[in-house]
Amino acid sequence: PAIQPILDTLRIQQSQLVRCLLAALPPGVTIPVHHDTGEWVKHTHRIHVPIIVPDPTRVLFRCGLAEPTMDRVDCAPGHVFEMNNQAKHAVTNAMPSNYRVHLILDYVDPSFFAMRRSQNCPTRRIALRPGEIITQTRRSIDRALDAGTRTHPAFLILGAQKAGTTSLYEYVNQHPWVVRAKRRETHCLDWRWNSSLSSTEERREYCLNEYYHAESMGAYPSLITGDSTPSYLLDYWRVIPRVKEVFDHDGLRFLIMTRDPIKRAVSHYKMVTSKDGTPEQLAVRGSEWRTSTLEEVFEKDVRDMKEDGLLPYWDAETKSFDREVFDAFANSREEDEAWERYVTTRVPLHTGSYAPLARGMYALQCRRWFRSFDRKKFLVMKLEDMSSSSSSGDDGGGGATGGGGKGEQWAVDRTMEHLGLPRFTVPDVEVKNKREYRDPLER
């Protein structure tokens, strides 16, 4: 009731209020020139109502688009004013012994609620208990009693390598409620797995706190984190048991990117044979392919798959495909067993120079993941659908080529829905991890 006359004067409904508080500035204190940031700032109006200001001449409140052009604002009680808190502002209380007290109101326009519904994020009001503590960041606000209710990570981009996983990860991390992992590709479940730890609890703590900000994020359950490690999709036999051991997978969501298998394989070959990169990157890529042509690398992978019984429908001598044999073999127990032999013997750690063609056999890779977790946990997209650009040439897997796709924003909207986050407009849709290579197929 005490503030209702103010709301009536401003023609604001109580449902439009985002924040209402009394701000007391101690005597002799200056808040230096700054501007407010945070997800809500661009949506709200900021109203100041001076309440206790014994000597307004000794309160210097300035606001303006830039520091040199800031104007002084009268802070006498009864002078209600709106300020643009995205602009520069500062305040000094030069009174020797009195606090300066303002009532501060933040409110949104009525159209805000329809906009939030369109973003898959309808607003809801929560009645706080007397004395209840809330925790706030520039991007979120949470109840202290909800601390620790969010499990981490919330998502894993499993692969495939060279299919746009870097771009998707960077797009997702532009969302205000997403906190990036300490490393984009953590590899904490494959070649960085710490086998020296003796208990599940030790391994869980190692993964969560070495590679994610899990401990510091505990107080902010509205925020999520995840990583993109594209080797996980193929290396399922190591990774799936470890996911189940160290992560709370009930709330975990998986993202899979695919790409034209031949274009993916060519991009893979060009990346690992490139001399560009840091010493660590060059070491991780491996040296096995650096003296081999693309054709030789492909032929070796075909031979490996043939030896393991994975390609009974392919005649290497005549380079012919037997559809009848394929139809009988696909989805059979024999195919499962052959794939298991290949993956458990041909997928090494500490090198990226392996399985150029097998990495493009998406159905076989996804099958193991789909059998291990609820299918609803997975979102599968094609790189070619994620791009609306008209770029040409090879991009190294950072984004699609040739254009004609549904677009980056389309892919991000689907991802946000899958992760249960509000939709947002991606500020930067530039292709990530893009590389320029000479096409090895050119003669």
N, C-alpha and C positions, 0 to 999 in steps of 0.2 A: 504493500500500500504506500510506503514512503516514496517509492520512485515512480508510482503510477502517473502522477502529474507530469513528470518529465517525459515519460513514454507517450502520454497523450499529446503533449506539445509537439513532440517529434513525429507523431503518427506512427509509432512503432508498436507492434503487438508483442506480448511477452514471448510468444513462440519464435520470434525473430532474434531474440537475444542469444548470443554465443558466450559472452562473458560479462560479468558485472562484479566489480570489486572496488574496495576502497584502497587507494594508493597513498601511503604516508611517506613523504620525503623528509628525512631528518634535517635539522638546522645545520647550515654550513656545508651541505652536500651538493655536489654537481653531478648530474648524469651527462656525460660528454656527447658530442655530436655523433649521431648514429642513425640508422634506419632499420625498421623492423623487417624481419624475414620470417618465413614459415608458410606452410601450406594454406593456412586460413587467411593470411594477411590480404591476399589479392581479392578475397571474397567479402571482406567485412568493412563496415564503417566504424571509425573510432570517435567516440563522443567523450569529451571531458566536461565534468561538472564540478567547478571549484566549490568545496564545502567549508573547509576551515583554512582561511588565509588571512591572518590578522593584519598583515601589511603587504598588500599586493604589489607595492612599489619595489619590494625587496625580493620578489620572485621573478626571475628572468626566464621566460618560456619562449623559445624561438623555433620557427618551423619554416621550411622552404625547400624548393627543388634542389638547391645546391647550397653549400655552407655560406658562400659570400652573399647570397641573396635571401638569407633567412630573415623573416620578419618577427617582431615581438608580438606576442599574443597576450591580451589582457586576461589576468587570472583572478579578477575580483569575484567574490561569491555572487552567484546569480547570473554570471556570464557563461552560458552554455555554448560550447563551440565544438565543431567537427574538425578534425585534422587528418591529413593524409599521412599515416604513419609509415608508408613506404618511402616518403620523402625524408630529407634530413631534418632532425629535430634534436633539441637539447634543453635542459632545464637546470637552473641553479636556485636553491633556496638560501638566500643570504640573510634570512632572519636569524638573529643570534640565539634564540631559545625556543622558537615555536616550530612545530611540524607543519608542513603544508600538506593538506589532505584533499585529494580529488576523488570523486566517484568516476570510474571509467567504465563505459559501456561499449561493447563490440556487438554489432548486429548485422544481419544479412538482409538483402532484399528478398521479397516473397518469391521471386523467380529462382532463388538458390535451391529450393526444395525440389522443384521439378528437374533442375539440372542434376542434382545428386541422384535422383531416381533414375535418370537416363544413364548415369555412370554405374549403375548396379550397386548403389550405395545409399539407400534411403536413410534419412536422418532419424534418430530416435533420442528421446529425452530420458535421462536416468536421474532418479531422485537420490542424491547423496545423503548418507547418514550424517548427523551432527558430529563435527570433528573429524570426518573422514579425510584421509590424505590422498591427493592425486599427484601423479608424476607427469611432467610435461617436457617435451622437447620442441624444437622448432617445427617438427613434422607430425607430432602425435600428442595425445593426452590419454592417460590411463588411470584407473583406480589402483591404489597401492595394494588393495586386497586381492587384485587379480595377478599380482606379480608371480612369475614362475609358471603361469598356466599355458604359455606358448612353448611348444617344443621346437627344437632346431636340429637340422635345417628344415625349412618348409618345402623346399623343392630341390631337385637335382636335374640338370640337363645332362642326359646320359650319352648323347651322341646324335648323329654320327659325326666323326671327325671330317672336317672340310665340307660341312653342310650348313654353315651359317650359325653354328652354336655360339661363336663369339659375339656376333651381332645381336642375336636374341638375348644373350646374357646382359649386354650393355644396354639394350632397350629396356629390359625389365628393371635394371638397377637405376633407371631414371625415375621410377615411381617413388613418390615421397615416403612410402611405407616400407620400402625395401632397403636393407642394409647389405652392402656387398661383403662377401667373405674376405678373409685376410689374403687369400689368393683366388684368382678366378678359377684356375684348374687346381683344386686341392690335391687330387690323387691320394687322399688319405685312406682310400679303400683298396688301392692297388699297390703301386710301387713305393708309396710313402707309408704304407701300413706298418705300424710298429709292432713287429712280432716278438720283441723282447719283453713286452708288458705281459704280466702273468694272469691278469684278471679282466673280465668284461668291463668292470667299473673303471679300471685304469685305462683301458683302450677307449672307452666312451669319453672320459675326461680329456684324454689326449686329442681325439678327433675334434671334439666340440670346442675346446679352448685354444688348441694350437692353430686351427684353421678357420674358426668362426669366432665372432664376438659373442658367444652364447652367454657367458657369465654376465657381461655388462648389459646385455639386452634383456636380462631377466625381469627388470622392473618395467619394461615397455612391451607388453604382450601384443599390442597392435602392430608392432613392427616384425617383419620376417626377414630371413636370410636364406641363401642357398648358393650353389656353385655350379659351374659347368666343367665337367671332366669327361670329354667325349670318348675316352677309351673305355668307359664303364659299359657301354652298350655291348661291345664284343666280349669284354672280359667278365661276362656275367658269372662264370663259375667261381671266380674269386670274390666278386663284389657283392652278389646277392646275399650270401650268408653273413657277410660283414655288415651290410645295411641292417639286416634283421637283428644282429647282435648289438650294435652300438647306437643306432638311431631309433627314436620312437616313430615307427613307420606308419602308425595309424593316421597321423595328420600329414604325412609326407606325400608330395605330388611329384610325378616324373614328366619330363618333357623330352621328346625325341624329334630331331630334325633329320629329314632324308633329302637326298639329292640324286639326280641322274647318276647311276652307279659308275658309268665310264668317266663322266666329267669329275666325279668325286675322286676316282682312282688316279686320274691324270694329275689333279690338283695335289693329291697326297704325294705322288712321286716327285712333283716339282718342289714341294715344300721340303721334303727330307733330303733332297739332293742339292738344295740351294746352299751357297756358301755364306749367305747373309744371315745375321743373327748373332746373339751373344754366345760366348763360350758354353754357357749352360744350355742354351737352346740347341746348339749344334751337337752337344753331347747327347742330349735326350733324343734327338732325331735319329741317331745311329749313323753308322758309316757303311752298312751292308750294301746299300744300293748305289753308292757313289761311283762305282766303276762299271755299273750295269746300265744298259739301255732300258727304256720303258718296256719294250717288247720282251726283253729278257726277264724283267721283274714280273710281268704278267704271266709269262710262260711258266716260271717257277711256281707261282701260286696255283696255277692250274694243275701242275704236276703234283704238288702237295695235296691238293684236294682229291685228285684221282687216286693217289696212294692210300688215302684215308677212306676211300669208298664213297666220297661225297658227290662225285659226278659220273654216275654210271650211264647217264644219258648223253654224254659228250664223247665223241670219237676224236682224240687228239690228232691222229694221223690225217683223217679226211676233213677234220674240222667241221663235223656234222653233228646235228642235234636230233635225238630220237624222242619225239613227242610222246609216243606210247610208253616208253620206259620212264620218262619224266613223270607222266601222270600217275603211274603205278608207284613211283618212288616218293613223290612229294607227300609230306605229312605222314610218312610211314615210320614205324619203329626203326627200320634200317637207316632212314635218313637222320633220325635223332641220334642214333649211335655213331654214325659217321661224323656228324657235326660235332659231337662231344669229343671224338678222337682228335679232330682237327683243332678245335679251340684249346684243348688241354695240352696239346703238344706243339702247336704252331704260334701261340700267342705269348711271346716272352715279355719280361719286364725290362725297363731301362733302355728301350730303343723303340723308335717309331717306325722302323723299316720292316714292316711285316703286313701280310694280309691285304694287299691293295684291292683285290677283287672280292674277297670274302667280307670285307667291311661293307660292301655294297649289297650283301645278301640280307636285307633288312628283315624279311619275314622270319628267317631262322633266328636272328638275334632277338627280335621282339618276342618271339614265341616263348623263350625261357623266362623273360621278365613277366609276360602276361600270365604264365602259369604260377608265378611266385607271389604276385600281388593282384589285388582287385583291378580289373581292367579299367574301371572308372578313374583310377589314379593316374592314368596316362593320357597325355595329349600328344598326338603325332601330327607333324606338319611337314610340308615340302618346302625346301629352300626356294624353289621356283615360284611358289605362291607368295612368298614373303616379300618379293621385290616388285616394285612398280616403276623402277628406274629404267632408263634406256641405255645403260652401260653396255659395253661390248668387251669381248676378250675374257681372259680368265681372271678371276678375282681371288683365287686362293681359298675359296670357301667362305669368305666373309659375307658375301651377298650374292644374289642370283645375277645372271647375265641375260641380256636381251630384252628385259622388261616383260610386260604382259601379265604379271602376276596380280594378286589381289592387294598387295601392298604391305609395307611394314606395320602401318597402324592396324590393319586387319589382323595380322599375326599377334600383335601386342594385345588387342582387344580379346582375342580368343584365350591368350595366356592369362590375362587378368581374371577372366571368368573362371578359368580352370583353377587358379590360385585363390579365388574368393576375394579378390581385391577390387576396389573401384576402378573403372576404366579411366584413363587419362590420355591426354594428347602428348605423344612423345616429342620432346623438344628437338632432339638430334637423331635423325634417321640415317645419318651417313653410314655407309658400309664399314664394318670394323674388320681388322685383320686382313685387309685387302692387299694382295701382292701382284706384282707385274712379272710375268714369266714369258720366256719364249716357248711357244707350243711345241712339245717334243714330238707331236704327230706330224708336224710339218717337215717336209723333205727339202 
